[in-house]
């Protein structure tokens, strides 16, 4: 039995978001290095500022405060009962999209950012980058607000993309093996997260069954419970050996 988990939350933080160790390694010897951040890279803002860098933060919208990336009700029957009753997968996709708190930060981070902005320790820009060009040791960025920034380092938030994750492996399973997918391109799985008699999924690939929490740690736990149950009841010889 194979289990495909293309959840990106933790891996993206390591590769896409600068961890404290990565930030220390990439700074230069300049006494002040101007950096441009976009939410949710705000989590690394405090360390960068403490190391003596001038920090600018750019976001399309005002700071959105949410403790979780979706309402905790999605972890239990409050919302999941209605989700499970909905058999139209296109409607399920809409429910998932509506439930997610995109571009939000936890309350403690929001408070820290607000204090830093008020004290002048962080420059806040609500807008988008409309033009980018090389400039000296860094880049020149023209924002929709009319501001022009010349950061020496740019840290970008990656977030989650809408297309189905998994790359060529999953694409091949869909195209050559005719694995079933909904109109949104995501797997159609059963309650055991089974996509094929020998292929189970977790993370984003299981969200049409697990709902909007499928990409986070709580969703991973729920997926793990279903997968363990599937392993224990599976008729595959290798699955019995693994249990």
N, C-alpha and C positions, 0 to 999 in steps of 0.2 A: 504494500500500500504506500502511495506517495502522498505527502501533505505539502501543498503549495501555500506559502505565506509570503505575500509581497507587501506586507504592512511596512510603510516607510517612516513612521513617526520617529522611532528611535534611530534608525539608520540615517535618515535625513539630517537629524540633529548633528550626528558625527561628521557627515560629509558636507552638508549644506550650510549648517549653522556653525558659527565659530565657537568652539568650546573654549574655556579659559586657557587651556594649554596651547591651543592653536593660535589664539590671539597673541599670546606672548611671543610665539615663534615668528609671527609674520610682521610685527611692528618693526619700524626702522629705527635708526639712531637719532632721528630728528627730535629735538626737545618737544615740539608740538606737531603732531601728525593729524591732519583733518580727515575724518572718516564720515562716510555717509551710511546710515542704517535705515532699514525698512522693517516694520513690524512683520513677524515676531522676533527678529534679530535683536529687539529691544532687551531680551534677556541677557545679552552680553554687554549691554551699554554701560552698566555700572563699572565693570572691570576695566573697560577701555578708557573711561573717563578718569578712573583712579590712576592709570598709568600715564596721565598727562596729555591726553589727546583731546583735541577740539572735536566735538561730536555733533553731527546734524542727523536728524531723524526725519524721514519723508514717508508719508502715508497718504493714501487716497481719501481717507476719511478720519474723523476724530477717533480718539482712543475708545475702543469698545471693551468693556469690562465683563468678563464671564469667568467663573471659576473652572468650568469645564467646556469642552468644545461642543457639547450638546447637553440638553437638560438631563439631569440624573434620572428623571422619570423613564428615560429610554433604557435604563438598566433593569427595569422590572415591568410588572404588568400594567402600570399606569398608562404607558404609551404603546408598549409592545403587544398588548392584546389586540388593539385595533390594527396595528401593523400586520400581525399574523393573520387577522381575519381578511385583510385586503389581498385578494388573489391577483389583481391586475398589477403586473410588475412595473408598468410605466407609472402607475400611481404610487407604488412603493418608492420608486426613484424620486418622485416629486416630494414625498414625505421626508426622505433622507436629506434632500437638498434644503428643504425648508427648516429642518431641525438643526442644522449645523450653524455654529457661531463662527463664521469665517473672520479671519483677521482680528481676533480678540486676544486679550492678555488677562492673566489672573489678577485679582484685586491688588495683591501686594506689589506686582510689577507696575500696574497702572498708577498706584499711589506714588511709587518711587519715581516714575517718569514725570508725573505731574509736579512733584516737589522739585525735581531737577530743572524742569522748564521754568517754573516760577522763580527759582534762584538764579536763573541764567546759566546753569551748568550744562544745559542741553538746548540746542536750537531745533525748534519744531517747524516743519513745513508740511502743510496739508495740501497736497497736489500730486502731480505725476511728472516723471521725467519725459520731456517731449523731444529733447535733442541731446546727443552725447558726442563728444569729440576728444581726441587726445590733446593734452595740454601740459607741457613741461614734464614733471615727474609723476603726474597723475592724469586726471581727466577733467573736462569741463562739462558740467551738466546744467542745462537750461530747463527750469521747471515751468509748469503751466501757470504758476503764480507770478512768473516774471523774474523770480530769483535765479541767480546764476551761482552755482557752487563749483569749487575746484578741489574736490577731495583727492587725497593721495591713495586712499584705499576705499573700496566700495564693498559693503557686505550686503548681500541680497537675501531676502526671505524666499524660501522655496515653496513652502506650503504643499498642498495636495493638488495634483492635476486631475481634471475630469476624465480623461481617457482611461480605459482599462489598463491597469499596471501588469507587469509580468514580462514585457518585452517579447522577443521572438519565440521563446518557449511556449508561452500561452497562446500567442498568435498561431503557431503551428498546430497546437492541439485543436484550436477552433477551426482552422481552415482545412487541415488534412484529416483530422479524426472526427470532425463534425460534433464537437462538444457543444451542447446547447447554451445559447446566450440570449439575454433579453434584448430589446431594441437599443438599450444604452450600451450594449457590448459586454456587460458583466455576466458572469456565470449564473445559470439557473441551477440551483442545488436543492437537495432535499433537507430535511430537518437535521440530518447527521452531517451536513456540509459536504455531502458526496456529490461530486460533479460527474463522476464516471465510476463504475464498479471498483476501480483501483486508484482513483484520484480524489482526494479530499482537499478542500481549500480553507483558508483562514485569512484574517486581515481584510483589506478592501475587497478582495475577490469573494468574500462571503457576506457582503453588506446587504444584498437583497434578501438574505435570510436573517441576519443578526441586527440589521438596522444601522443607524448612524454612529453607534458606539463601536462598530466593528474594527475601526482603525486604531483605537486607543488601547491602553493597558487593560481596562475593564472588559473591552470587547475581546481581547486576546484570551482572557481568563474564561469567558463564556465559550469561546471557540474551543479552548483546550478541554473543557468539560464535555462538550459534545463529541470531540474527537476521541477522548479516552473511552467514552461509552461505546462509540462505534468500533474501536479496536477490540474491546472486550466481547462484543457480540458478533464480530466479523467471522466469516467462514473461510477467509484467506489463510492458507497455511503459514505464510510469513507473518501475518498479523497475530496469529496465536503464539508464534515463537517469540514475537516481540513483547507480548504481554506476560 
